Amino acid sequence: MFNNKLRFQFNINDSYVTQQRAWYAAYLNALLENPTRPIYDENGNYTEYKVNLKPYNPVAMINEEYDVEGYNQLMMSGKITLSPIEGLNLSVMGAMQRFDRMENKSNTFKHMTTVVNGDYGNVWNWADNTMQKNLELVGDYTKSLGLHNLGAMIGYSYQDDDAKGIYQWAKDFPTDMFGPWNIGSMNDMKDNKAAMTSYRNTHKLISFLVD
């Protein structure tokens, strides 16, 4: 644009991933399991030793647990460069990266945490967000004088990082029909039956460049 004196660059990339997760302990208990022990009893229920003694039923650990994680990553960047005269470049560059993650996990009353431990359901919810912003202003000038080359550069950089998240856990529910989506229906928050935490970390960096 304007005989290449004004130039623009812009990039954007957005991705979303969701995945069903399985508790690694299910694989461990499958390796420890007696291969002749039936998965289900004569009533169609999962077989468990009914004491806090491994191995637990690995099929129940997988089928009776919901664990889905999803995350979205958005990356954007842009740059404008102005070259008003030969050898002089003035540029401004901005970039942003945002990362959102959520994981929701629960197990039913048929899971070993209830059958063996008597928890009556467990629910976990995690949510995290990270935002990174960058701004750079740069001016550079070059000129050739015979066999000599002259150059100068000045710049300013600003970075802003912000990360925050929350975590919830609860057990002892009146029903398991809601999965991880009604954590407020728990029977009691006493006796270490629930936990909630949150965090936020921010960082800012400003720098100058002269060459």
N, C-alpha and C positions, 0 to 999 in steps of 0.2 A: 504494500500500500504506500502511496506517495513515493514512487520510485524506490521502494524497499527501505524507506527511511523509518517506517513504522511497521513493526511485525508483532503478530499475536501467536501464542501457543496455548493450547488448552487440552487437558486430559481428564478423563473421568472413568472410574472403574468401580462397579458395584457388584458385590457377590453375596449370596445368601446360602447357607448350608444348614441342614437339619439332619440329625442322626439319632437313631435309637441305640441306646447304650445298654450293655449288660454288665452286671457286677462281676468282676474278675473272680470273686470267691466261688461263683457257680462252677467255673472250670476246675478250680482246685478241689471242690467237694466231689465233682464228677470223677476225678482221678482217685480220690480216696474211697469212693463208694464201692460196696460189695456188688459185683456184677450180677449175682444171683438174687439180690434183694429186689422185690417188685417196686415199680414206681408208684402204683396205686394199690389200695387195699380192696377188700371185697365190696366195700360200699362206694368205691370210686373216689375216695379221698387220697391225698398224697400221704405216703408213708413217712413218718418221722419217728425218731427214737423217743420223742416227747421229753427229753432231758437236754440240757445244754451241753451236748456231746456231739462232736463231729463224727462222721460227715452228715450234713443236712441234705435234704432232697434237692439235687441240682435242677431238676425240671421245674419244681415249684419255685425255686429262686429266680428262674428266668420267666416263667409264665405268669407269676403272680406279682411281678414288679413292673412298673411303668417308669421309664427313665429316658426322657427325650431332651436333647440339647440342640439349640439353634443359635447361630450367630450370623450377624450381618456386618460386612466391612465395606465402607465407602471411602474411596480415595479420590481427591480432586486436586488439580494443580493448574496454575495458569501463569503466563509470563507475557509482559508487554515490553518491547524494546524500542526505544526511539533513538535514531541516529541523525541528529539535526545537521551535523557537518561531518566531513570525512575524518575518521579516526576516533570520533566521540560516540560512545554508546551509553545510554541511560536506560536502566531496566528496573522493573518492579516485578517481583515474583511472589506469589502466594500459594500455599498448599494447606490442605486439610485432610486429616485421616480420622475417621470415626469407626469405632469397633463396639458393637453391642452384642452381648451374650446373655442367654437365658437358659437355665436348666431346671426342669421340673421332674421330681421323682416321688414315687409313692409305692407302697406295697399293700396288698389286700390282707384280709383276715385269714386267708389260706397260706400266706407266706410264713416261713419259719419264725420270723420275728414275733408273730402272734401265736402260732401253734406251739412253739417251744418256749419263747420268752414272755408271752402274754402282753405284748405291747398294744394290741388292738389297733394296728395300722401305724405307719410312719409316713410323714410327708416332709420333703425337703424342697425348698425353692431358692435358687440363686439368680441374681441379676447383676450384671456388670456393664459399665459403660466407660469407654476411654475416648477422649477427644484430644487430638494433637493439631496445633495450628502453627504455621510458619509464615513469616513475612520477611522479605529481603529487598533492600534498595541498594543498587550498585551502579556506580558510574566509573567508566574506564576510558582512558584516552591514550592513543598510540600515534606516533609520528616518526617518520624516517627522515633523517638529515644526512644525506650522503651515505657513509658507511656506518652511521650510528642510528640506533633505534631508541627512542624515548617512550616511556610508558608510565602511567600513573593510574591508581585505582583507589576509590573510596567507597565504603559500604556500611550498611546498617542491617542488623539481623535481630529479629524478635521471635522467640519460641514460647509457646504456651501449651503446657500439658495438664490435663485434668482427668483423673481416674476416680471413679466412685462405684459403689456396689452395695448390695444388701443380701442378707442370708436369713432364712427362716427354717426352723425345724420344729416339728411337734409330733406327738404320739398320743394314743388313747382317744380314739374317735368313736362316736356312736354307730357309724356306718362307714363302709369303704367304697360306697357307690360314687363318690365325687372325685376319687383319685386325688391329685394334688391341688384341686381347684377350689376347695372350701376349707382352708386351714383354720379359719375362725370357728369351725364347728367342734373343735377339740373340747374334751370334757373339762379339763383343768390345766392351768398354767403352773401349778405348784409341783413340788417334788421332782424337779428336773425333767418335766414332761414337755418342755418347750424351750426354744432358744431363738433369739433374734439379735443380729448384729448388723452394723453398717459401717462404711468407711468412705473417706474421700481424701485424695492426695493431689495437690496442685504444685506445679513447678513453672517458673518463668525465668527466661534467660534473655538478656539483652547484650549485644556485642557490637563493636565497631571495628572496621577494617580500614587501614590506610597503608598503601604500598607505593 
